[in-house]
Amino acid sequence: MCTVSVIVPVYNVRRYLNTCIKSLIGQTFRDIEIILVDDGSTDGSSEICDEWAIKDVRIKVIHQKNQGVSVARNNGLAKAVGDWVSFVDGDDYVVENMIAELLEETNKSERIDLVIGSYYTVKNEKIREEHFFEGKKILDLAEKDILVKMAVGIDVFGLNGETNVGVPWSKLYRKEIVNEVRFQNGLKRMQDTVFNLSVFRIANKIGYIDIPLYYYRINSESAVRRYSEDFEHTAEDIITALTQQIYEYDNIVDKEEIIQYKKISLLIETIKLSYINRKCKLTLRQKLENIERLSKSLLYYDAIYDTSGKYLSQKYKFFMRALKLKLYWLAYITVFIKYYLVNSKK
């Protein structure tokens, strides 16, 4: 037995893996186990995992055929013996007192089941401090609507930055809580958010400390940024999974507005990943026809025509108005400009 189990899914991250593992074995809080789940790596990451297991008895290695990050995390959870669980991605790294800081917060209030810390983003070796919330917080049962909104990407506090608390990293989960939850294997994207929505719902209290504890590497080739020809089908699966989770909550009064917000954001994501990407072979006319088809589909029609747009930003509202007016070329250009402006800033 140990106090904290740290689960690290590993897939072809040889370039970064040593840095990740060193940041974990160097934690100031020592009573941890580190579970490296090799998801069928082919770049030498598997051998690195085994080498570290020889060096430190706290490291356990699971080798599996390539099945995706959800299966890797679930297999790690099945082997974890700690009272608490933390997730770290194999290409990221953490500050030396991350576990100590998160664990200390669990003693600040009775029955905290989850603690969240803020983080740094790392891109091209440039490091920027980010915050999920503004200031330290303890959220109870009555405030779970805040977490749900933030998990789907709504900027509740107007921080104009990363507000999605749906990621599993920079968090410490009570093990008996996550024993009841697993990552959804068949979902290609936002498995983390669906997992966390389940956790938020059954957790008693959730603490947040406004201290950056985690270094998140932004990879321009990651699944959330690269070309996806069939993302519209992935988006449909995401909407189904999120809708099921959100309707499990009893104390959220504007569930439909939250779901409609996510539908609009996923429609924009579909255009970005499937039609604007340079790898897309469709003509402009074909792209606009697809946008028209999607906007009139049962999946998105209500979000465009039958919602107030309560949580939409001005850019999102402009996009939605263009669709309402059947100006599909304007909707396309809106996403195109937003996509390239964001990329140029990064």
Disulfide bonds with the S-S distance in Angstrom:
none
